Amino acid sequence: MVNWITPGILAGALLVLSPLAVAQQSNDNDARIAPQIDQSEVIPAKLDTENFVVALRGGALAIEDFGTSGLAALQLSYHINEDFYVSAEYALAKAGLTSYERLSGAAPLLTDDERQWHYYGAELGYVLLPGQVYLGSDYALNTGWSLFAGAGNVDFAGDKVFAVKFGSQFRLYLSDWLAVDLVVADYVFETTILAESKTTHNLSMALGFAVYF
């Protein structure tokens, strides 16, 4: 009788203790695998709620057939919301000599006044990629990359013509009221300067500061 009871008791004890052992082993495995990582809290910089922006930029403009010259631009923008903005811009440059003028030695095609290049117009922009740039592990600057398109007038070579402008802008916010921006744009318009009408693409790149108020 004793020999029969003992195996039964052992079997019952194993049935009771086995789930406890499996649970204990699972807890031990979880304790070994679970990473102990302290999550750092990232607090983005807050921007002012002002919607108006004044930007002053300087750069280069490649006037088709007239080489590359310096460019200055003044822009006033209004942010409709966090995605869309409208802008009014005035830009100026001075055209250089054409290849024909440099190589032939002939009389200049344009006077100094006619070489003055002026643009004034308006555009609509869309902030496509807002983001941040991290300077080390504890400091971040807000950024925004946008696309824009607009239209206006170009005064050049004694004529005033309609122009279309499109491009992109990257803005880096140094503080809650000051930003640095880089703008790449193309001014497209018709000219008849070289005795034939053609569409010209005039690429520009400008860097400057923007102030929110």
C-alpha positions as CSV (number, residue, x, y, z in Angstrom):
1,M,0.0,0.0,0.0
2,V,2.8,2.5,0.9
3,N,4.6,1.8,-2.4
4,W,1.4,2.6,-4.3
5,I,0.6,5.9,-2.5
6,T,4.1,7.4,-2.7
7,P,4.2,7.6,-6.6
8,G,0.7,9.0,-6.5
9,I,1.7,11.8,-4.1
10,L,4.8,12.6,-6.1
11,A,2.8,12.8,-9.4
12,G,0.3,15.1,-7.8
13,A,3.0,17.3,-6.4
14,L,4.6,17.6,-9.8
15,L,1.3,18.6,-11.4
16,V,0.8,21.4,-8.9
17,L,4.4,22.7,-8.9
18,S,5.0,22.5,-12.7
19,P,2.8,25.6,-13.6
20,L,4.4,27.5,-10.7
21,A,7.8,26.7,-12.0
22,V,6.9,27.7,-15.6
23,A,5.4,31.0,-14.3
24,Q,8.5,31.7,-12.2
25,Q,10.8,30.9,-15.2
26,S,8.7,33.2,-17.4
27,N,9.0,36.0,-14.9
28,D,12.7,35.5,-14.7
29,N,13.0,35.7,-18.5
30,D,10.9,38.8,-18.6
31,A,13.1,40.4,-16.0
32,R,16.2,39.6,-18.0
33,I,14.9,40.7,-21.4
34,A,12.9,43.9,-20.4
35,P,15.3,46.9,-21.1
36,Q,15.6,49.5,-18.5
37,I,15.7,52.7,-20.7
38,D,14.9,56.2,-19.3
39,Q,12.9,58.0,-21.9
40,S,14.0,61.6,-22.4
41,E,11.3,64.3,-22.9
42,V,11.8,66.5,-26.0
43,I,10.1,69.9,-25.7
44,P,10.0,71.7,-29.1
45,A,10.7,75.4,-29.2
46,K,7.6,77.5,-29.1
47,L,7.2,80.1,-31.9
48,D,5.4,83.4,-31.5
49,T,1.8,83.6,-32.6
50,E,2.4,86.6,-34.9
51,N,1.4,85.9,-38.5
52,F,3.4,88.6,-40.3
53,V,6.9,88.1,-41.5
54,V,9.4,90.5,-43.1
55,A,12.4,88.9,-44.9
56,L,15.5,90.5,-46.3
57,R,17.7,88.4,-48.6
58,G,20.8,88.7,-50.8
59,G,22.0,86.2,-53.3
60,A,22.6,85.7,-57.0
61,L,20.4,85.8,-60.1
62,A,21.3,84.1,-63.4
63,I,19.6,86.3,-66.0
64,E,19.4,84.2,-69.2
65,D,21.8,85.5,-71.9
66,F,23.2,88.1,-69.5
67,G,25.1,86.1,-67.0
68,T,24.9,86.0,-63.2
69,S,24.6,89.1,-61.0
70,G,23.8,90.0,-57.4
71,L,20.3,89.9,-56.2
72,A,18.5,91.7,-53.3
73,A,14.9,90.9,-52.3
74,L,12.5,92.2,-49.7
75,Q,9.4,90.1,-48.8
76,L,6.4,90.6,-46.7
77,S,4.4,87.5,-45.8
78,Y,1.2,86.6,-44.0
79,H,0.7,83.2,-42.5
80,I,-2.9,82.2,-43.1
81,N,-2.5,79.1,-40.9
82,E,0.4,76.7,-40.0
83,D,0.4,75.3,-43.6
84,F,-0.3,78.2,-46.0
85,Y,1.1,81.7,-46.4
86,V,0.9,84.5,-48.9
87,S,3.8,86.9,-49.8
88,A,4.5,90.1,-51.6
89,E,8.0,90.5,-52.9
90,Y,10.2,93.2,-54.5
91,A,13.6,92.1,-56.0
92,L,16.2,93.9,-58.0
93,A,19.4,93.0,-59.9
94,K,21.6,94.4,-62.7
95,A,22.2,92.4,-65.8
96,G,25.7,92.0,-67.2
97,L,26.9,91.8,-70.8
98,T,25.7,89.2,-73.3
99,S,28.1,86.8,-75.0
100,Y,27.6,88.7,-78.2
101,E,28.6,91.9,-76.6
102,R,31.7,90.4,-75.0
103,L,32.9,88.6,-78.1
104,S,32.0,91.0,-80.9
105,G,33.1,94.3,-79.2
106,A,30.1,95.9,-80.7
107,A,28.1,98.7,-79.1
108,P,26.2,97.6,-76.0
109,L,22.7,96.4,-76.6
110,L,21.3,98.1,-73.5
111,T,22.1,101.2,-71.5
112,D,22.9,101.1,-67.9
113,D,19.4,102.0,-66.9
114,E,17.9,99.3,-69.2
115,R,20.1,96.7,-67.5
116,Q,18.4,97.3,-64.2
117,W,16.2,94.2,-63.4
118,H,13.2,94.7,-61.1
119,Y,10.5,92.2,-60.1
120,Y,7.4,92.8,-58.0
121,G,4.7,90.2,-57.4
122,A,2.9,87.9,-55.1
123,E,2.9,84.2,-54.3
124,L,1.2,81.4,-52.3
125,G,3.3,79.0,-50.3
126,Y,2.7,75.7,-48.6
127,V,4.8,74.4,-45.7
128,L,5.4,70.8,-46.9
129,L,7.8,69.5,-44.3
130,P,7.9,71.1,-40.8
131,G,10.6,69.6,-38.6
132,Q,13.6,70.1,-36.3
133,V,17.3,70.2,-36.4
134,Y,19.1,68.9,-33.3
135,L,22.2,70.5,-32.0
136,G,23.5,67.9,-29.6
137,S,21.2,65.9,-27.4
138,D,19.5,68.7,-25.5
139,Y,18.8,71.5,-27.9
140,A,16.7,71.6,-31.1
141,L,15.8,74.3,-33.6
142,N,12.5,74.2,-35.6
143,T,12.7,74.2,-39.3
144,G,10.2,74.4,-42.2
145,W,10.6,73.5,-45.9
146,S,7.9,75.0,-48.2
147,L,7.0,75.2,-51.9
148,F,5.6,78.3,-53.5
149,A,4.3,79.7,-56.8
150,G,3.2,83.1,-57.8
151,A,3.3,85.8,-60.5
152,G,4.1,89.4,-61.1
153,N,5.9,91.8,-63.4
154,V,9.5,92.2,-64.5
155,D,10.9,95.6,-65.6
156,F,13.9,94.9,-67.8
157,A,15.5,96.2,-71.0
158,G,13.0,99.1,-71.2
159,D,10.0,96.8,-71.1
160,K,7.5,95.5,-68.5
161,V,6.5,91.9,-68.9
162,F,4.4,89.3,-67.0
163,A,6.5,86.8,-65.1
164,V,5.7,83.5,-63.3
165,K,7.8,82.6,-60.2
166,F,8.1,79.3,-58.4
167,G,10.5,77.6,-56.1
168,S,11.2,76.4,-52.6
169,Q,12.2,77.8,-49.2
170,F,14.0,76.3,-46.2
171,R,13.7,78.2,-43.0
172,L,15.6,77.7,-39.7
173,Y,14.2,79.3,-36.6
174,L,16.9,80.8,-34.4
175,S,14.4,82.0,-31.8
176,D,10.7,82.6,-31.4
177,W,10.9,85.7,-33.6
178,L,13.9,85.4,-35.8
179,A,14.7,82.9,-38.6
180,V,17.3,82.3,-41.3
181,D,15.9,81.2,-44.7
182,L,17.3,80.0,-48.0
183,V,15.2,80.5,-51.1
184,V,15.7,78.9,-54.6
185,A,13.4,80.3,-57.3
186,D,12.9,80.6,-61.0
187,Y,11.5,83.7,-62.7
188,V,10.0,82.8,-66.0
189,F,9.1,85.5,-68.6
190,E,9.1,86.3,-72.3
191,T,11.8,88.6,-73.8
192,T,12.5,90.1,-77.3
193,I,15.8,91.6,-76.5
194,L,17.9,89.5,-79.0
195,A,15.5,90.2,-81.9
196,E,13.3,87.1,-81.2
197,S,10.6,86.3,-78.7
198,K,11.5,83.5,-76.3
199,T,10.7,82.2,-72.8
200,T,13.6,82.7,-70.4
201,H,14.3,80.9,-67.1
202,N,16.1,83.0,-64.6
203,L,17.3,81.0,-61.6
204,S,18.1,82.6,-58.3
205,M,19.4,81.6,-54.9
206,A,19.2,83.9,-51.9
207,L,19.9,83.7,-48.2
208,G,18.6,86.1,-45.6
209,F,16.8,86.8,-42.3
210,A,13.1,86.7,-41.5
211,V,11.5,88.6,-38.6
212,Y,8.1,87.7,-37.1
213,F,5.9,90.5,-35.8
